[in-house]
């Protein structure tokens, strides 16, 4: 997304994750600033997070993240967003070692069921789930 990003991350050690994520973001901002000859903050607003406390929420969140560029009008299909893990989930790209799809996909009989779950979602449903996810 041009002005934000979504990560679905399983955190095993909160302190360690936050320390490493902070270092990653600082390095990223420094790199972007250097490349584009700019200074200062890169991100507007504060980092937000929300714990995933149910399997239902996990599945809706995964679908929401994969469809976000579609409903924002940036691509026609979820698989077309180059910065997405969706192709890893539906088996149309070489899997990255960093992207673990098995937990989400284990809730479906096969990859095709997950693809249908994601791609059959309409704009009205997306709006409702968006409101529920970010309350």
N, C-alpha and C positions, 0 to 999 in steps of 0.2 A: 504494500500500500504506500502511496506517496507520502503520507503524513503520519503514519503509525505502523506498528507491526504487532502481530500476535504470536505468542509462543505457548505451546502446550508442553509443559515440562514436568517430569516426575522428579521430585526432589527427595533425595535420601538423607541429606544433611543440610539443613536450612542455613546454618552459619557459613559453612563452606561454599554453598551455592551462591549466597549473597556476596561473599567476598570475591569469588571468581567472576561473577556476573558484573559486579561493579568495575573490576579491572578490565574486563572485556569492553564494557561500554566506554570507559575512559579512553582506551586504546583506539576504539572505533572513531570516537569524536575527534581525537587528535589526528588520525589518519585522514578523515574527511576534510577537516580544517586545513591540513597541509596540502592536500590535492587541489582544493578549491580556493586556496589563498584566503581563508577566512579565519576568524577568531571567535571565541565565545561558545555559548550553548548551541547544541544542534537540535535537541529535542525540546518541544514546548510542553509544558505541563509536567506533572509528576508521574513517575512510574506507578502503574496500578497492577495489582494482582488480586486474584480471587481463588480460593482453594476449591478444588473439585471434590465434592463430598458424596457424590453418588455416581453410579455407572450411567444412569440416564443423562445426567448433566455432562459427563465426559463425552458421550456420543453426540449430543447436541452441540457441544462446544467444538468438537472435531469437525462436524459438518459446517458449523458457522464459520470457522476459520478458513476452511477450504472454499466456501462459497463467497466470502467477503469481497474478493476482487470482481466476481461476476456481478453481484448486486450493486457494486460501486460503479459499474459500467466500464471497467478497465479491460476486461476480456469477455469473450462470448461464453467460454466454457472454463470450468475450474482447472482443467488440465493445461490450459494455455498460460496460466500465470507462472512465469519463470522462477519466482521466488517461493513457490509453494512446495510442500512435501506431498501434495495430492498424487502426483505421478508415482511416488514411492508406494503409496497406499493401494493404488489400483494396478500396480505391477507393470507400468509402461515406461519405467526408467530403471537405470542401474541403481540399486539400493545403496544409500549412504550408510556408513557405519554409525553415524550419529543419530539417524532417524530410526526409531523403534516403532514399528507399526503393529506388532503382534498383540499388544494389549487391547487396542481399539478393535482390530480385526477379529479378535477371538470372540467377539459378541455377535459375529455374523457367520453364516454357514460357509461363505466363500467371498472372494474379492468382489465378484459381481454383485452380491447382495449389498455390500458396502457402497459400491458405485451407485446403485439404484437408490439407496438410502440418501446419499448426498445429492445426486443429480435430479431427483424427482421433487425436490423441495421448492416450493413456489415463493414468490415475493411476499405474499401476505403472511405465510408461515415464518419467513425469515424476519419480518418486522416484529412479529409476536415473540419469537425466540430471542431476538436482539434485546427487546425490552426486559425479558426475564433474565437473560444472562448478565446484564449490566446494571441491575437494580442496586 
